[in-house]
Amino acid sequence: MSKDTIVIREIQPEDNEQLEQVIRNCFYEFKIPLEGTAYSDEETPRMFESYQNSKDVYYVVDSNGTILGGGGVKPLKDFEADVCEIQKMYFSPEVRGKGYGKLLFEKCLQSAKTLGYKQCYLESAPQLKAAIHIYESYGFKHIEGALGNTGHYSCGVWMIKDL
């Protein structure tokens, strides 16, 4: 898989089905609970429609029309307006370890700043050790409990960073 065939771009309606599969497959692969996580979110099958507000953005990793991952930024639900959440960041095995996760994560952080957010929050599962390590390397700090109202009671890892 050569780098020049892979692009990170904003989500399009036709990406929904492939992206939903990428997201759902990660839950089985890493044995993450299906309830109280993004797996059971009503927006997971309709990601394009779920990121159409002025303070949202969602990016996909596209390899010649095959969606290999994605991640986005949204206001943190039921919380202060200047705090966003990086959410729904999942990748297919074939794209992991090649630097695209970091590129997409950086794009999300930059977008969060551009959209005017002051802090960035995220939730993860303890099983996703590589992802958590990346978040820590970007200056995210662990906090004791969840913020806002994501409904993801099965996550178990909560982190925040000042932008």
Secondary structure as UniProt FT lines:
FT   HELIX           3..5
FT   STRAND          6..10
FT   HELIX           13..15
FT   HELIX           16..29
FT   TURN            30..31
FT   TURN            35..36
FT   HELIX           38..40
FT   TURN            42..43
FT   HELIX           44..46
FT   HELIX           47..50
FT   TURN            54..55
FT   STRAND          57..63
FT   TURN            64..65
FT   STRAND          66..75
FT   TURN            77..78
FT   TURN            81..82
FT   STRAND          83..91
FT   HELIX           93..95
FT   TURN            96..99
FT   HELIX           100..114
FT   TURN            115..116
FT   STRAND          119..124
FT   TURN            126..127
FT   HELIX           129..137
FT   TURN            138..139
FT   STRAND          141..143
FT   TURN            153..154
FT   STRAND          157..162
//
